[in-house]
Amino acid sequence: MRKLILILLTSICFISCGKSGDTVPSLPVNFQASLTDPRLAKLNTQGGAVLINGYGVSGLIIYRRPDGVYVAYDRCSSYMPEKKCAVTLDDTGFSVTDPCSGSKFSLADGTPVKAPATKSLRQYQVVTTQFTIQVVN
């Protein structure tokens, strides 16, 4: 009986230690710029978004929501992130699209709004002062 319980517990351990699911890798991000930087000009208006290359997995998206709050996401699509497919801004300015799968994501909170994606974009912390913006994780 004791042997059976040990085998059962060991089996459960091996089954539960499987792959935790496909997620966008967590890489160190520390982007900082002046809010007057020409690359960030679109952030001067609410609903503006900019793409910044060279950070995270596939670059950054920084978005200024209609309520004035800044949010930042990794451009790597959460659908099959191993492909490192970078999402692109839609003409509406309120969403981004994964050109590899057709998935769409809301810029307000990073959630998927069109399948096949089911997970949100990786979000980063945004710290702002009167003159600067910093995106970190």
RAHU-V986367 format. One line per field, one symbol per residue. burial: # if it has 24 or more other C-alpha atoms within 12 Angstrom, else .. A space follows every 10 residues. Layout:
burial->???
This chain:
burial->.......... .......... ..###...#. ##..#....# ..##..#### ##..###### #####...## ########## #..######. ..######.. .######### ###...#.## #######... ..####.
